[in-house]
């Protein structure tokens, strides 16, 4: 399953690092923990000039961590470094991990730009989630004190249905027919204290994401019945490259939107090498979005991103027509 790290790699591959403009690199020969300052590298992958570039003052990158070289031993292929440079975090690295020398686009910067692009997609685009909810008396709380989930990212119900055999008696059954029911999403304070069905006082608290607790109120359905509610939802904030796109709420077709935005952000204000300019121009032309010689790469990327977003919005509107709201109740 695709994850944020795959999206970062794809952004490098398709926009930021064309094959004929890759920065100097080698690999880690032995693993290091979060405190070791001696880095042993594979000297066979470097020319003499590239190896000399590892001398004092050079910044290298392993994973998302930047390090500053303070000494080079060309005989043992060992560099002494200062860890966690420029606000990055020291991490453990394994043998074979890539070492980039003076990278123009640090991976941590690209990861942060991916996260920013995902956050900025809402409200133009949104994720969806369908929950199975047992209707309660009064409000029905989403999440519990022991498993709050990500229900605080929910924005509004799009549709709500339940199964019945007898509409008059509102009796449930399976494999019969679905019927729409009215529902209202309520914003509660975070943290929120309530009494559960065992008369025990509980408190539900969200420590990340929107500062709100959500509950539902239904109309036209009796307590105890099951409803299936589909919500419009904000994208979950990524915290690591291992987060899957599905966990964040991204669909695969949103990947080009993210990449174009990240590339535009990273290239802004830079002198772009000719190889990179030609490569991005070819990429956009392949996507039927040619760039003429008078158009700046960044502006072209943003225009391309807007075109992709417009198409994605049309798809969302076709799948999820806007619901009708009367007196704050969604029908």
N, C-alpha and C positions, 0 to 999 in steps of 0.2 A: 504494500500500500504506500502510495506517495506521501512524503512528509515534507516539512519545511526545508530540511537540508537538501532534499532533491530539487526543490524550487530554487534554492540559492545556487546549487551547482548548475542548473539549467540556465539561470541568468548569466552566470559567468560564460558558459559555453556558447550561448546564442547572442550575447551582446558585449560583454565586457572583456573577454579574452579570446579573440579569434586565434586560430591555430598558428598563424604566422606572426603573432604579436604576443606570445606567452612570456611572462616574466621568468627570469632565471629561477631555477628550483632544483632541489635535491630531496632526499628522503632521510628520515631519522633511522639511524642504525640500531640504536638501543632505546628501549622505553624510558621515560622519565616520569617522576611523580610531580606533585605540585610545588616542591621546594628545591629540587635539584637545579643547579646552575651550569652544569657541564652538558653540552649538547654534542653528541657524536653523530656525524653525518656521513652520507655516502659520497666520497670524493670522486667516484667514477662518473658521476652525472654532471660535473662542473668542469668548465675550462679553467685554465690558470687565472685568467682575468676575473672570472666569476668567483673563484675561490678567494682571490685577493680582496674582492668586494665585501667579504665577510669580516673584514677587520673592524677595529674599534669604531663605534658610532653607527654602524649599519643596523637597520631594523629588519628583523626576520619575523615570519608568521608561521605558526603551527596551529591548525584548527582555527579557532577564533582568538587565540592568544598572540599578542605581539610581544616581542622580546628585543632588547637592545644588546648588541654584541659589545663586549668589553675587551675581549682578547681572542686571538686565533692561533691555534697550533696546527699548522699545515701538515706536519708529519703524522700526527695521530688523528687528523680530521676531527678535531674537537674545538668547539667555540665555547667561551665562557660568556654567559648572558645575564642580564638583569630581567627578571621575570615580570609578567603582568604589566607591560608598558602601556602608556597612553590610555589608561582607564580600562584596559581589558582585565580578565580574571585568569589567574593561574589555574591550569587544568592538567590532568595526567594525559600523557600522549604515549602511543605505542609504536614499536618499531615498524617502519614502513610508512608512517604518516608523512605527508608532504610538508616540506619546508620551502616557503617562498621567500625570496630575497628582495627586500624593499618593494613590497607589493603596492601598486598605485591604488588599488581598490581593496582595502582590508576586508576580510570575510565578515568580521564583526559589524562593520559599517553596512555591508550588503544585507546581513541578517536583520539589522535594525531597520533598514529601509524597507525590507519585505514586511516586517511587522507594522510599520507606519502605513504602508500601502493597504494592508488588510484592514486596519482600523478605519482608514479613510473611505473604504468602499461603501460603508453605511452612511447615510440612508439611501444613496442611489441604488445600491444593490444590498441584498440581505440574505441571511441564511434562513432555513426553515426547520422546524422540529415538530413532530407529532407525539403528543403524550396521551397515554391511557389514564383517565381520571375517573375515580369513583365519586359521584356527586354526593356532597354532604349537606347537612342542614346549615343554612347561612352560607358562609364562605368556605371554600375548599382550598386549603393551603397547598402550594406547590413546593415540594421538597420537605425535608424533615430536619430536626435538630442534628441527627446523626449522619444524614446524607443530603446536604443542601443542593448538591449538583450545581448546574449552571443556569438554573431557572431565573436568576436575576438578570440574565442577558435577554430574556424574552421581552418583546416590545408590544405586540398586539396579536390577538387571535385572528386568524384568517378564515377559518371555518371550524365548525363543531358538529359532529354527527353521533348518533347512538342507534343501536339495533332494537327493534320492537317486533312483537307478534300482534299485540293488541294495543293500538294507539290510545284507545280510551282508558285502558287500565295502566298504560305505560309499563308493560311487562317486557323484560328482556328475553332474548333468545339468540341463537346463533344460526348463521346461514339462512336468514330470512330476508330482511330488508333494513336499509339504513334510513334514518330520518334526521333532518337537521334540527339542532337545538340552539337556543340563544345563550350567549355567554358574555360576561364582562370581566376584563382583567383589572384587578385592584392593586394599587401600589401601597405597600405597608412599610412602616419604618424598619430600618436595619440597625441593630438586631430587633427581632420581634418575639415577644413572649406570649405563649398560648397554653391552653390546657388540652392534653390529648385525650383519646377515648378511654384511658385508664384513670382519668382525673389527676394525672401528673402534670405539673407545670414544666413546660419545656421552653427553650429559647433557640431560635434559628438565627444564625449569623453568617453573613458573607464577608470574607476578608479580602477578596479580590473582585474586580469587575464593578459593575454598577452598584451603587449604595442603596439597594432597595430589596425588599422581600415581596414576592408576588403571591396572590391568591386569586381564585376564580369565584364568580357568582353566576349561577345558571338560572334560566327562566324556561318554563315549559317542559321540565323534566323532574321527576320525583327523586327524592333522596335515596341513595343506595344503588342507583343505576350507573352503568358505565358509559362514559362519553369519550370520544376520540377527538382531541382538539389539536388543530394545526396552528402553529404560531409563526409569526414573523420574528426573527431573532437577529441580534447583533452578532458579528463574528467574534469568536473567543480570542482573547489576546494570546498569541503564541509566547511560550516561555523558553522553548528549546528547539533545536533543529530536529529532534526526534518526534515532535508533535506532528501527528498526521493531519492531512488536509481535512479529512472527515471530522476529526475532533474539533478543529477550528471552525468548521462549517463551510469550507470552501468546496465548490464543485470543480472538477477537472478543467472545465472550459474557462474558469476564471484565471488560470495560470498565465496565459499571455497578457492579460490585463495587468496583473501584478508585475510581471517581468518588464513590460514596457515602461511602467511608472518608475520602477527601481532604476532602470537604465537611464531614464531622463534625469532622475534625481542625482545619480552618481556622476553623470557626465556634465552636469550643470557647472558652468564657470571654468571648465578645464580646456586645455589645449589637447584635442583628441588626435592621436596618431593617425596618419593616413590609412594604415592597414585597418584600424578599428572603424574609421569613417566608412571606408569602402565595404567592410563586412556588414555593418548595420544597414547601410543603404541596400545591399543585396538582400538582407533578411526582410526588410520592409517591402521591397519589390516583389519578393516571393509571396508575400501576404497580400498582393494586389494593392499595395499602398506605396507607390513609388515616391522617391524623394528627388526633387529637382536640385540643381546645383546652387540655387539661391536660397534654399530652405535650410535653416539650421537643424542639425540632428536632433537636438533636444525638443524643439518645437514640433518636429515631425513625429517623434516618439509620443509626445503628449496628444497630438491629433490622432494618431493611430490608437492610443489608449481610449480616447473618447469614442471613437468609432466602435471599438470592441465593447465598451460599457453600454453604448446605445443598443447594440444587438442583444446583450445580456438582459437589459431591462425589458425589451420586447418579449423575450422568452419568459421572464418572470411574470409579466402581466398576462401572458397567454395561459400560463399554468395556474396562476393564483390571482384571479380577478379581485378587484377591491371589494371587500364586504360592505354591506349596508349597516350603518350604525344609527339606531334610534334611541334617544335618551341614554347614550353611552353603552347600550347593549348591542353587541354585534350579532347580526342575523345572516 
